[in-house]
Amino acid sequence: MTAPGPVAESDALLESWRCVVARHGERIALSNGRRTLTYRQLAAVAQRIGGRLAAAGAAPGRQVMLQVNAPIDAVMSMLGVLEAGAAFALLEDGLPQAARAARMDRVSAVLSAGRGQPADALPLPWVDLAPELDGVEPDGPVPAGGICPGPAAYVMFTSGSTGRPKAVEIGRDALHGFSLAAADRLALRPGDRWLQLASLGFDVLIEEVFPALMTGSTVVCRPDSVAPDPQELHAMLSDMGVTIVELSTQYWREYARWLDVRNETTPPGLRRVLVGGERMDPDDWRRWERSGHAPLVHVYGLTECTVTSTMYDGRLPADAQEVPIGTPLANAEVTVRGADRLPVTPGELGEICIGGPSLASGYIGDPEQTARRFVPDPRSPERHLYVTGDRGRILPDGNLEFRGRLDDQLKVRGHRLEPASVERLLTADPGVAQAVVLLDVNTRTTLSACLVPAGPVPGVTGDRVLPVTGERREELLAVLGAELPDWAVPRRLFWTAELPKNAHGKLDRHSLDTMLAAASRPTAEATAPAADADTSRERGQEPGEGPAQLAAVLERFRVLLGDPGFGPDSDFFEGGGQSILAMRLVTELRATLPSTPGLRTSTVFDHPTPRRLAHWVAARTGRSRNAPER
């Protein structure tokens, strides 16, 4: 067992937490619709968890790996680790075993903890927190008083270009400063109710929890870790009395689309919708404003700088070509700098750099990447800046505008991805000489990969791409799926004889996009009425499946995936679909087939081909028509 690490002289985070508990002890701190805890009850649970973990070896300078599936358990467990003086790291549900192991390699955790027994045991002592999480008085030790905590609060993981994840350790002071700054900017108050939606391994979770708990607000948790579709989200916002919610840009677009289709507005109690993670289209922002929905807040930040560094709200100027990312929170110093790392004049493009107390100290166990991203400030060499790799400029009104990337880093559904981490896995296959991973040209929410074969592949020429199919595709996807989270796996793979180059001999990504777009253009055969959408049993029509349902469903699949050749028995997810696109598919099918009751995103996961989904639709439509009137 390693010796305890450094101890903080004081812990402003826990001191503020205890002040909030003393002031708002009987207010609801945490709820998931089935269970509620007051601030006093939540504090007691956290202290019992802290005592249990401290007795098992958690201490200042050490980390505890949390494996929890229920969001309400995650909140209680995070607070418990902080009470023990240690730092927490969360392993979200569904991570491949290899990805879990890679995260473990990056930190020096001494314990793993959660509810019950883990499905995939880590090579660490396990602490079952079920008695504490359920509020049952434990037989174990009572919390030790006066624990002097370590300086760290939590660890989050981001994509690394080498294929190994980077571990970012955020300090307690940084978390405390961020929580107060975010709460102040959003004017959080005790009556607010913030809905927790983010993945438990995504740092937006921190923003959904700690600012609310520093102000006497309520954290409203989903009953499980499954993301609700737009209709379910709308019901949650209304039924749970939510006043604040944060959505990824793609998720927000799907919710906005659902509201438009249903001619609905956001619930009257909802007063702020935070949106971030990807570029925001100004037309989408203005359309939302015109519809009279709850006010938007555009957020920008990075894991290395404690979640969010800038926010923008208010009406968008009529002449704005981009939605600004706003002005800095009180805990962040955000500047735009040139190649010499000195600030550029307002209006001039440069690299967005972040400094101040919100910064992490670097990447655990990775001095090379730390030195590359956390650089001395030329104006005050004893202080550091985080160089984001994002281009931007300061507008005349003082707001910051994001203008793209300086490198090849991608944003996939709110996650930052170094494409090299995926490309390395692909080129490890002896049949792949080169690989390029890029955003899918049709969906822009999923990934594609272009591969140069190490040997001849029939039909592959230099001026076109050819889909990778059959067993070869399954072999490559199996390797990726064993190492990467689902959102980082490119579902559409293509062969090409050579990668296009520009005049400087570098990869021409624009030409590559054009080649992929050409591969998806409709052909006369593909745009003709689908012969396999007729009523003949010889073509394998399911009993009860109508031609109208299959034709309508097949058309939606083809348009949404940008694949006019998509067949009635092709799989939505193998064709590039994912959860956000499944939400859009459901919204569009509800508009196309309005008599279909009970259609949910989970239905697409259970029936992922057009034929199977059309059969489900036909069965449910018939059942609805035959139901007795009430």
N, C-alpha and C positions, 0 to 999 in steps of 0.2 A: 504494500500500500504506500502510495506517495505521501510525502509530508504535506500538510496544509500550506496553501499559498499565502500571498500577502493579505493583510487585514486592512480594511478601510478605517480611517480615524472616526468617521461618523457615517450614518446612513440616512441621508435626507429622504430617500425614497420611502423607507419603512416609517420614518418619523411622520411624513406627510400622510401615509396610509393610516397610521394610528390616530392622527388628528381627525381624519375623515370619519373613522369608525366612532370616535368619541362624539363627534358632532351629529352624525347621521345614523347612529347605531340601529334604529328601528326601521329605517327606510329599506326598501328592497334593493339589494346589490346585484343579485344574480337570479335569473329565471329562465326556464326552458319550456314553459307552458304546463309542465307537470309538477315541477318542484320550484320553490322559491327559497332564497336565503336572504335574510337581512344582513346588513353590514356587520352586525355583531356576530351573527351565526357564521358568516363567511370567514371572519377573522378567527373565530374559534377553530373552525375546520382547518384553516391554513396553519395555525399554530400547532395543532395536533400532527398534521402532516410533517411540518418542519421538525418537530421533536422526534418523530419516527425516523425520518431520513437522517437527522444528525446522529442519532444513536447507531444507525447502520453505516455511517462513514461519510455522509455529506458534510462538507466543511468549507470555509473560505478558500478560494483558489481552486476548488474542485467543481466538476460538472456532473449533473444528473441527467441521464437520458430518459425522457418521458415518452412512453408509448401508450397513448390514450386515443380512443376513437370518438367519445362523446365530447362535444365542445364544453359542456358544463364541467366535466371532469378535468379538462385541460386548464380551465381558469383556476379551479381550486388547487390543482397540482402545481401550476406555475407560482402561485402565491406561497404555497408550502415550501417550495425549494428556496425562494427568496428568504423566507423566515428561517430556514436552516443556515443561511449565510452563504449558500452556494449559488451556482448559475445553472439555468436549465437549458436543455436543447430538446427540441421536439422531433420525433420521427413520425411523419404522417402515415396514415393507413394506406396500403397499396404500393408502397415503395418496393421495388425488387430487392431481393436479398443482397445482391452485389452492391446496390446503391446504399443500402443500410450499412454494409461493411465499410464502404468507402467513407461514409460520414463518421463512422466510429474511428477509423484510422486518423482522422483529422483532429480529434479531441482527446482529452485525457480523463474521460468520465470514470467515476469510481462506482457508480450505481446505475441501474435502470429501474424504473418504477412505473406503475400503472394499476389498472383494475384487473383482478383475477390473475390468470397465468397467461403469459404472452404466447401468441401463435408461433412467432419466430423468436426463439430465445437468443439474446445477445450474450457474448462472452463476459458477462458482468453479473455480480450479485443482484438478484431481483427482489424488489420490495412490493408486496401486494398492498395497495392503498385502499382496497375496497371498504374496510371498516371505517376508515376516516372519511372517505368520499361519501359514504352512505350516512354519515352522522352517528355511527355507532361508537360508543365509548370503547376505545381500544384497551387491550390488556397490557400493552407495551408501555414504554416510558412516557412520562409527561414532558412537555416541551422544556428545554433548558432556557433559563432566562438570561438576558444580557449577552446574547451571541454577538460578537463583532464580525460583521459580514466581510466577505471579500469584495474587491472592487467591481467584479463582473456581475451582470444581471442575467444575460442569456447569450446563446450562440445560435446564429442562423447560417444556412448554407446557400451558396450561390454557385453558378456554373463556372468551371475552370477550363481554360483553353487546353490544358494538358490531359483532360479527361477526368481528372480528380476534382471533386468539389472543393470550393474554398470555404473555410470556416471563419465567420465574422463574429467576434466577441464584442458585445456592446456593454458598456459600463453602467453601473447603477445611477451614477450622476447623469449620464447621457439619457437614460430612460426617464429619470425623474424630470429633467429639464424639458425633454420632448413632451411628456405627458401634460405638464403645466402649460407649455406653449401652445400645443394643439387645442387644449381645453379653452384657453383664452381666446384664440383666433375663432373658434367655433361657438364661443359664448355658451359653453355647456353649463347646465344647471341641474340641481337635484331632480327636477321632474323629467329630464330627458331619458329616453330609452334607446340604446344603440344596439342594433341587430348585428350579431356576429355571424358572418357568412364566409370569411376567407378560409382556405385550406389551413389545417393546423400546422403545416410546415412552412407557411408563407408569412412574411413579416407584417403584412397588413393585420394579422391577428393581434399584434401588439397595439396597433392604433385603435382597434375596435374595443380593447379591454381597458388599458391603463389610463388614458385620459378620462374615461367615464368614471373609473373607480377613484380617481383623484378629486372628483367634484361631487360625489354623492349621487351620481346618475345610476341607471340600471343597465347592466349588460344582459341583453336578451339573446339566449342561445338557441340554435336549432336543436331539435331533439336528437339528431344524428349528424354525421359528417357528410351526408349526401347533399349536393347542391340542388336547391329547389329550382324548378323551371319558372318562367315568368308568371304564369298564373298562380302557382304555389307561392312565389315570392310576394305577389300582390296581396294574397290572402293573409300571409304572415304579417306584412306591414300593417294591414288593417286590424286583424284580430288581436295582435299583440301590442297594439298602441305604440308602434315604433315612431320615433321622432328623428332619428339619424340612421343612415345606412350608407355603406361604402361598397361600390360595385366596380369591377374591372371595366375598362372601356367597352370591350366586346359584350360582356354581360349586360351592361347598361343599354347598349344598342338593341339587344334582343328584348329587354323589358320595354324600351321605348316603342319598339315595333309592335309588341303585344298591346300596349296601351292604344296605339293608333288604330290597330285592327279592330279592337273592341270599343273604340271611341270612349275610353275611360280616362280618368285623371288620377294622379297619385292620391292616396288617402289624405284627408284634410289635416290629420295630426302630424304628417311627415313634414319637417321643416328644413331638412338639409339632405341632399344626395351627393355624396363625395364620389368622384369618378377619376380614375387614373390608371396608369400602367402602359398606355399606348397613346399615339397621337389622337387628338379629338378633332373631328371634322366640324368646322364652324357652322356649316349648314345644319348639322344634327343638333348643335347647341341652340341655334335660333329656332328651329322647329319645336324643340322642347319648351323654350321660353314662350312661344306663341300659343302653345297648348295649355298654358296655365298650370304646369306641374310645379312640384316643390323646387325651390331654388337649388341650382347646381353649385358645387365647389370642385374646381379642377385642381388635383393634387399632383405633386411631383416629388420624388425622392428615391433614395437608394438604400439598400440594406446596410451598407457601410456607414451611413449617416443617420441612423436611427429612423428608419421608415420614411417620413415625409419632411421635406425641407422648405417647400414653398406651397402656397395655396392661392387660388384666384376665384373670386366670386363676383357677382354683380352682372349687369346686362352687358352683352358683348357689343362693342362699337360697330356701327353699320359698315365701316370700311375695313374691319379687321379681317385679314387673310388667314390668320391662325388664332386658335384659342390660347391666350397666354397661360403660362403655368404659375403666374402670380408673383408675389413678393415673399421674402423669407419669413419663417417663423422666428420667434424671439431667440430660440436656441441655436440658430444656424446663421452662418455668414456665407452668402452666396454671391459670387462674382463671375464675370466673364473675362477670360484672360487669353493672351496671345501665346505664341510659341515660347516666348521668354518668361512665361508665367506671371507677367505683370498685367494689371487690368487694362482692358482696351477702353476706348471712348464709348459713351452711350450710342447705341445704334450700330456699332461695328460688330461683326460676327467674330466669335471666338469660342473657346472651350469653357463650358460651365464647370466651375470649381467650387467646392464646398469646404468651409472651415468652421471653426468654433467648437463649442463643447459637445455637439452632437456626434462628433467623429468617433469611429472605432479606433483602436490603437493599431489595427492592422489585421492580417490574416494569420490565424494560428498555425504555427509550424511552416510558414511559407514566406521567408524573408525576401525572396526574389520578387514575388508578386506584390508584397507590401511596399517595397522600395519603388516599384513601378507606378503604383497608384497613390500612395500616401507620400507626397513630396514636400520638402521644406518650402515655406512661403518666402520668396525673395525679399519681401518687405520686412519680415520678422522670421529669420531662419530658425528660431527656437519653436515656432509654430508650424503646423502641417496643414496641407490642403489635400482634399481628395479630388483627383482629376477624373471626371466622370466619363470622358469620351463622348459626351453630348455637345453638339454645337448649339449656340444660342446667341441672343443679343438682348440688351436692355432697351426697352421701348421708351419713348418720351415721357410716358406717365409713370415710369419706374417699374413697370411689370416686366417680368422675364418671359421671353419667347423661345420655345424649343424649335430647333431647325434641323433635326436629324442627327445622325451618328458620324463620328470621325473615323470609325473602324467598321468591321463587319458584324459586330454584335447584333443579335436579333432580339426582338421582343415577341414572345409567344404567349398570348392570353395573360399578360401581366408579368410573366417571368422573363428575366434576362438570360439569354443563352449565348455562350461562346460556340459558334458552329463547329470550330475545330474539335471540340470535345466529342461531337457525333461523327465527324469526318474521320477521326482517328480509329474509331471502332469499325467503321465501314472498310477502311483501307487495310485493317488487320486481316481481312479475308483475302486469301491468296488469289482469288479471282477478280479483285478490284484493285486497279492501279492508282486511280485518283477518285476523289469524291468531293462534291460541293453540296452543302446543305443551305437551303434558302427558304424563305416564306413561300408557301404554295401560291402560284400565280392566280388561282381562281378564288380560293377562300380567304387568303391573307391572314388566316387564324391558325393554320396548320403548317406543317413542314413538308417539303419535297427534297429529294436528293437526286443529283445527276452523277452517274458513275461511269468512269472510263474503264472498260474491261481490260484485264491483264492479257487476255487472249481473244481470239476472234469470237464474235457473237453474231449469228446469222441475222441479216437485215439491218445491222447497225452501220450507219454512215456518218460522215462528218457534218452533214447539213440538217440532220433531223435527230430526234430522240425516239426511243422505243421503250415502252413500259417493261419493267421487270415483272415477270409473272410466274405463276406456278410455284413449284417447290423452291426455286432459287429465291424468289421473293420471301417465302416463308422462312427460309434459312437465315437470310439477312435480318429480317424483323425479329426473329427469335433472339439473335445476338444482342440487338439493340434493346429489346424489351427486358432482357435479363440484367441490363446495366443502368438503364435510364428510367426516369419517371415517364409516365404515359405521354405527357404534353411535349416531351422532348424527342419523341420517336417520329421520324418522317414516315408517313403511311404511303406516300406515292414515290416510287423509285423508278428511275429511268436510266437506260443505257445511252451513251453517246460515244462516238468514235474519238472525239477530241473536244476539249472545252474551248469555247470561243475566247479570243484574246483581243484587247484593244491595241491602239497604235503603239503603246508603250510596253506591249508584251505581257500586260497583266490581265487577269480574268475579267472578261466583259460580262458582268452580271445582267446588264440590260438585255444583251443579245440572248443570254441564256433564258431569261424570262420570256423573250419573244419566241424562242424555240418551244418552250413548254406551252405557251399560249396556242401556238400553231398545232401542237399535238392534241389540244382539247377542242379545236374548232369543229363545229358540226360538219358532217359529210352528208351527202344526199341520202345515203343509206341510213345514217343515224337519225336524221331529222324526219324520216318517213314514219308514219304511224307504226307503232310497235306491233309486229305480227304476233308476238307472244303475249299481247295484252287482250287477245280476243277471248271468246267464250268456249273454245273447243277444249274438251277434256283431253284430246290427244296431245295438247301442248302443256299438259300438266297443271291445269287450273285447279286450285283447291276447291273442295266442296263449299258452296256458299259464297264464293268469291265472285263479285260482279265485275264485268269488263270496265264499267265506269270507274269503280274504285281503283282497279289496278292501273288504268291509264292515267288517272289523276295523281296517284301516288308515285308512279314511275316518272312522270314529268317533273314533279317536285324534287325527287332525288337527282335527276339529271341536271336540272337548272342549278340547284343548290351546290352540287359538287363540281359544276362546270365540266361535266363529262357526258356528252350527248350519246355516247355508246354504252352507258351504264345499263346493265341488263336487269331483268326482273328478279333474278336470283343472285345478283351481286350484293356483297355486304357493304352497308353504309360506312362502317368504320374502316374496313380495308380499303375503301375508295377515298379515304382522306377525311371522313367525318370525325367529329369529336363532340363533347358534351354541349359546347356553345352552339355548334351547327345543328345538333339535335334539337335544341330549344327553338331555333329558327324554323326547322322543319315542322315541328309541332304547331307553331304559331301559324305557318302558312297553310298547313293541312286543315287546321280548324276553320280558316277562312274559306278554303276550297270546299271542304266537306263539313259545313256547320252543324249538321245533324248528328255528328259523331260525339257521343258523351265519353268522358273518362280518358280522353287521349292525353298522355303525359310523356315527358322526356323518357321516363323509365320504360315506357312502351316501346320506344325505338330500340333501346338496349335489349329488350326481350325479343323483339321482332325486327332484326336489322336489315332485312331484304325487302324490296318493294312488294314482292308477292306475299310474303308472310304478313307484312303490315297491312296490305290491302285485305287479306283474309280476316285479320283481326278487326279492321274497320267495318267490313261487311257484316261480320257476326255481331258486333256491338250496335251497328245501325239497325239491323233487323230486330235485335232484342229491345232497342229503345222504342221502335215503332209498335211492337207487340205488347209493350208494357201497358197495364191498365191505367186509365186516366185517374188523377186524384182530384 
